[in-house]
């Protein structure tokens, strides 16, 4: 009997141990599979090819009831009546949209349609919200509605200018790297178009905005557009002064048939000198810019520490008299 009890105890212990090990192994396999699936999802989301394919096929097979709301149905009818008639204003807005990265044919109309909708919707919201504040007078409500309407008209311009300034800053920061790569490619024997294509491929990860602009230059040239025109379009789309100077140099080089490598080398040296002069100019302005923080922040605290104890003693002396 003792032998049987010992065997049953050993068997029970082995069963419990086996169950625990099996449970732990199941949890480990589950966690491993979950981590593997998450890594596949992250890799698929980061893959640019899969991302573009997903964007291209996102709406395929989706019914009309399941499609997202198309805001263009509300914007297009309004934009027809708010597009400016002056050619200068239209060209300026179109140029700003291009420099901000909006190249769609409908971007111009959508921009003015959004301005019109905001100019109507925001005042209505302000008017409805004002009814919850009965202490406001009629003149105050009218002023608030007009002020909100003005904000609705100006807000798209502010947002567009902000996006444009940020993109121009990114392009300006990416231009030195692109210029150095372009000089290396041209001096190694590549033509101008293959050099631009190679630079665009090299900058896809570090500077995608400039890489996209350079790739668009090659696309326009392949489509039959003349090279000087494609380069001038690059200067118009970017809005960067340094890129405009490079484009002017390349256009003159193409027109007169001089060496592109020599021209790029000279421009690269001049560009480095120009950047150095700008850095020296910024450094020279530091002394003047530091006057206001010193006067407003440092000097008051210095006077309190240096003159404060003496002032307290003088006041105490006069109080004793």
C-alpha positions as CSV (number, residue, x, y, z in Angstrom):
1,X,0.0,0.0,0.0
2,X,2.8,2.4,0.9
3,X,4.4,1.7,-2.5
4,X,1.1,2.5,-4.3
5,X,0.7,5.7,-2.3
6,X,4.2,6.8,-3.2
7,X,3.6,6.1,-6.9
8,X,0.3,8.0,-6.9
9,X,2.0,11.0,-5.2
10,X,4.8,11.0,-7.7
11,X,2.4,10.7,-10.6
12,X,0.3,13.6,-9.2
13,X,3.4,15.8,-8.8
14,X,4.5,15.0,-12.4
15,X,1.0,15.8,-13.7
16,X,1.0,19.2,-12.0
17,X,4.5,20.0,-13.2
18,X,3.6,19.0,-16.7
19,X,0.5,21.1,-16.6
20,X,2.4,24.2,-15.4
21,X,5.1,23.7,-18.0
22,X,2.5,23.3,-20.8
23,X,0.6,26.4,-19.6
24,X,3.9,28.4,-19.6
25,X,4.9,27.1,-23.0
26,X,1.4,28.0,-24.4
27,X,1.8,31.6,-23.0
28,X,5.3,31.9,-24.4
29,X,4.2,30.7,-27.9
30,X,1.2,33.1,-27.8
31,X,3.3,36.1,-26.8
32,X,5.9,35.2,-29.5
33,X,3.2,34.9,-32.2
34,X,1.6,38.2,-31.1
35,X,5.0,40.0,-31.2
36,X,5.7,38.5,-34.6
37,X,2.3,39.7,-35.9
38,X,2.8,43.2,-34.5
39,X,6.3,43.3,-36.1
40,X,4.7,42.3,-39.5
41,X,2.1,45.1,-39.1
42,X,4.7,47.7,-38.3
43,X,6.9,46.5,-41.2
44,X,4.0,46.7,-43.6
45,X,3.0,50.1,-42.4
46,X,6.6,51.4,-42.8
47,X,7.0,49.9,-46.2
48,X,6.4,52.7,-48.7
49,X,5.4,50.3,-51.5
50,X,2.8,48.7,-49.4
51,X,1.6,52.0,-48.1
52,X,1.1,53.4,-51.7
53,X,-0.6,50.2,-52.8
54,X,-2.9,50.4,-49.8
55,X,-3.8,54.0,-50.6
56,X,-4.4,53.2,-54.3
57,X,-6.7,50.2,-53.5
58,X,-8.3,51.6,-50.4
59,X,-11.6,52.4,-52.1
60,X,-11.8,49.4,-54.4
61,X,-14.7,47.1,-53.5
62,X,-16.3,49.5,-51.2
63,X,-19.9,50.3,-51.7
64,X,-21.4,53.7,-52.1
65,X,-22.9,53.6,-48.6
66,X,-19.5,52.6,-47.1
67,X,-17.4,55.2,-48.9
68,X,-16.1,58.2,-46.8
69,X,-17.9,61.5,-47.0
70,X,-16.6,63.4,-50.0
71,X,-16.3,67.1,-48.9
72,X,-15.7,68.2,-52.5
73,X,-19.4,68.0,-53.0
74,X,-19.9,70.8,-50.5
75,X,-16.8,72.8,-51.4
76,X,-16.9,72.9,-55.2
77,X,-20.3,74.6,-55.5
78,X,-19.3,77.3,-53.1
79,X,-15.8,77.9,-54.6
80,X,-17.3,78.9,-57.9
81,X,-18.6,82.1,-56.4
82,X,-15.6,83.1,-54.3
83,X,-12.7,82.6,-56.6
84,X,-11.1,86.0,-57.2
85,X,-11.4,87.6,-60.6
86,X,-7.9,89.3,-60.5
87,X,-5.3,87.3,-62.3
88,X,-2.5,88.5,-60.0
89,X,-4.3,87.2,-56.9
90,X,-5.1,83.9,-58.5
91,X,-1.4,83.5,-59.6
92,X,-0.2,84.4,-56.1
93,X,-2.5,81.9,-54.4
94,X,-1.7,79.2,-56.9
95,X,2.1,79.8,-56.3
96,X,1.6,79.6,-52.6
97,X,-0.3,76.3,-52.9
98,X,2.4,74.9,-55.0
99,X,5.1,75.9,-52.6
100,X,3.2,74.5,-49.7
101,X,3.0,71.1,-51.5
102,X,-0.5,71.1,-52.9
103,X,-0.3,70.2,-56.6
104,X,-3.9,69.0,-57.2
105,X,-5.9,70.8,-59.9
106,X,-8.7,71.2,-57.4
107,X,-6.5,72.7,-54.6
108,X,-7.1,76.2,-55.8
109,X,-10.9,75.9,-55.7
110,X,-10.9,73.9,-52.5
111,X,-8.9,76.6,-50.8
112,X,-11.4,79.3,-51.6
113,X,-14.3,77.0,-50.9
114,X,-12.9,76.3,-47.4
115,X,-12.6,80.0,-46.8
116,X,-16.2,80.6,-47.8
117,X,-17.5,77.8,-45.7
118,X,-15.5,78.9,-42.7
119,X,-16.7,82.5,-43.2
120,X,-20.3,81.2,-43.0
121,X,-20.2,78.3,-40.6
122,X,-18.1,80.0,-37.9
123,X,-20.3,83.1,-37.5
124,X,-23.4,80.8,-37.3
125,X,-21.7,78.8,-34.5
126,X,-20.8,82.1,-32.7
127,X,-24.3,83.4,-33.1
128,X,-25.8,80.2,-31.7
129,X,-23.3,80.2,-28.8
130,X,-24.0,83.8,-28.0
131,X,-27.6,82.9,-27.2
132,X,-26.3,81.0,-24.1
133,X,-24.9,84.3,-22.9
134,X,-27.9,86.6,-22.5
135,X,-25.8,89.3,-20.8
136,X,-24.2,90.2,-24.1
137,X,-25.8,93.1,-25.9
138,X,-26.8,93.1,-29.5
139,X,-23.8,95.2,-30.6
140,X,-21.5,92.8,-28.8
141,X,-23.0,89.8,-30.6
142,X,-22.7,91.6,-33.9
143,X,-19.1,92.4,-33.2
144,X,-18.3,88.8,-32.2
145,X,-20.0,87.4,-35.3
146,X,-18.2,89.8,-37.6
147,X,-14.9,89.1,-35.9
148,X,-15.4,85.3,-36.2
149,X,-16.3,85.8,-39.9
150,X,-13.0,87.7,-40.4
151,X,-11.1,84.9,-38.6
152,X,-12.9,82.3,-40.9
153,X,-11.7,84.3,-44.0
154,X,-8.1,84.8,-42.8
155,X,-7.5,81.4,-41.1
156,X,-6.9,79.4,-44.3
157,X,-4.3,82.0,-45.4
158,X,-2.5,81.8,-42.1
159,X,-2.5,78.0,-42.2
160,X,-1.3,78.0,-45.8
161,X,1.5,80.5,-45.1
162,X,2.6,78.4,-42.1
163,X,2.7,75.2,-44.2
164,X,4.5,77.0,-47.0
165,X,7.1,78.5,-44.6
166,X,7.8,75.1,-43.0
167,X,8.2,73.4,-46.4
168,X,10.5,76.1,-47.7
169,X,12.6,75.7,-44.5
170,X,12.9,71.9,-45.1
171,X,13.9,72.5,-48.7
172,X,16.4,75.1,-47.8
173,X,18.0,72.8,-45.2
174,X,18.1,69.9,-47.7
175,X,19.6,72.0,-50.5
176,X,23.3,71.9,-49.4
177,X,23.3,68.0,-49.3
178,X,21.6,67.9,-52.7
179,X,24.1,70.3,-54.2
180,X,27.1,68.4,-52.9
181,X,25.6,65.1,-54.3
182,X,24.8,66.8,-57.6
183,X,28.4,68.0,-57.9
184,X,29.8,64.6,-57.1
185,X,27.5,62.9,-59.6
186,X,28.2,65.3,-62.4
187,X,32.0,65.2,-61.9
188,X,31.9,61.4,-61.9
189,X,30.6,61.4,-65.5
190,X,26.8,61.4,-65.2
191,X,24.7,63.7,-67.3
192,X,22.5,66.4,-65.7
193,X,19.3,64.4,-65.9
194,X,20.8,61.1,-64.6
195,X,22.5,63.1,-61.8
196,X,19.3,64.7,-60.7
197,X,17.6,61.3,-60.8
198,X,20.4,59.7,-58.7
199,X,20.3,62.6,-56.2
200,X,16.5,62.2,-55.9
201,X,16.9,58.5,-55.0
202,X,19.6,59.3,-52.5
203,X,17.5,61.9,-50.7
204,X,14.2,59.9,-50.5
205,X,14.7,59.1,-46.8
206,X,16.6,62.1,-45.4
207,X,14.9,64.9,-47.4
208,X,11.7,63.6,-49.1
209,X,10.4,67.0,-50.1
210,X,13.4,67.9,-52.2
211,X,13.7,64.4,-53.5
212,X,10.1,64.6,-54.7
213,X,10.7,67.9,-56.4
214,X,13.8,66.6,-58.2
215,X,12.0,63.4,-59.3
216,X,9.2,65.6,-60.7
217,X,11.8,67.5,-62.8
218,X,12.9,64.3,-64.4
219,X,9.3,63.2,-64.9
220,X,8.5,66.5,-66.8
221,X,11.6,66.1,-68.9
222,X,10.7,62.5,-69.8
223,X,7.2,63.7,-70.7
224,X,8.6,66.0,-73.4
225,X,9.0,69.3,-71.5
226,X,12.2,71.2,-72.3
227,X,14.9,71.0,-69.7
228,X,15.1,74.8,-69.0
229,X,11.3,75.0,-68.5
230,X,11.3,72.0,-66.2
231,X,14.1,73.6,-64.1
232,X,12.2,76.9,-64.0
233,X,9.2,75.0,-62.8
234,X,11.4,73.6,-60.0
235,X,12.3,77.1,-58.9
236,X,8.7,78.2,-58.9
237,X,7.4,75.1,-56.9
238,X,10.1,75.4,-54.2
239,X,10.3,79.2,-53.7
240,X,13.9,78.9,-52.3
241,X,16.2,81.6,-53.4
242,X,19.3,79.3,-53.5
243,X,17.5,76.8,-55.7
244,X,16.4,79.6,-58.0
245,X,20.0,80.7,-58.3
246,X,21.1,77.2,-59.2
247,X,18.3,76.9,-61.8
248,X,19.4,80.1,-63.4
249,X,23.0,78.9,-63.5
250,X,22.0,75.6,-65.1
251,X,19.7,77.3,-67.7
252,X,22.6,79.5,-68.8
253,X,24.9,76.5,-68.9
254,X,22.5,74.6,-71.1
255,X,21.9,77.6,-73.3
256,X,25.6,78.4,-73.9
257,X,26.9,74.8,-73.9
258,X,29.5,75.3,-71.2
259,X,30.6,72.6,-68.7
260,X,27.9,71.7,-66.1
261,X,30.5,70.2,-63.8
262,X,32.6,73.4,-63.7
263,X,29.5,75.6,-63.3
264,X,28.3,73.5,-60.4
265,X,31.7,73.5,-58.7
266,X,31.9,77.3,-58.9
267,X,28.3,77.6,-57.6
268,X,29.0,75.2,-54.8
269,X,32.0,77.2,-53.7
270,X,30.1,80.5,-53.9
271,X,27.2,78.9,-52.0
272,X,29.5,77.8,-49.1
273,X,30.9,81.4,-49.0
274,X,27.4,82.7,-48.9
275,X,26.4,80.4,-46.1
276,X,29.5,81.4,-44.1
277,X,28.6,85.1,-44.6
278,X,25.1,84.4,-43.3
279,X,26.5,82.6,-40.3
280,X,28.8,85.5,-39.6
281,X,25.9,88.0,-40.0
282,X,23.8,86.0,-37.5
283,X,26.7,85.9,-35.1
284,X,27.2,89.6,-35.4
285,X,23.6,90.2,-34.5
286,X,23.7,88.3,-31.2
287,X,25.2,91.2,-29.3
288,X,22.3,93.5,-30.3
289,X,19.7,90.8,-29.7
290,X,21.0,90.1,-26.2
291,X,20.4,93.7,-25.1
292,X,16.7,93.3,-24.5
293,X,16.9,90.0,-22.4
294,X,19.7,91.6,-20.4
295,X,17.8,94.8,-19.7
296,X,14.5,93.1,-19.0
297,X,15.7,90.0,-17.1
298,X,19.2,90.2,-15.8
299,X,19.6,93.9,-14.8
300,X,16.5,94.0,-12.5
301,X,17.7,91.0,-10.6
302,X,21.2,92.4,-10.4
303,X,19.9,95.7,-9.0
304,X,17.8,93.9,-6.4
305,X,20.8,91.9,-5.2
306,X,23.3,94.8,-5.3
307,X,21.2,97.8,-4.3
308,X,18.4,96.0,-2.3
309,X,20.3,95.6,1.0
310,X,21.5,99.2,1.0
311,X,18.0,100.5,0.2
312,X,16.6,98.4,3.1
313,X,19.2,99.9,5.5
314,X,18.5,103.5,4.3
315,X,14.8,103.0,4.9
316,X,15.4,101.5,8.4
317,X,17.7,104.5,9.3
318,X,15.1,107.0,8.2
319,X,12.4,105.2,10.2
320,X,14.5,105.5,13.4
321,X,14.9,109.3,13.0
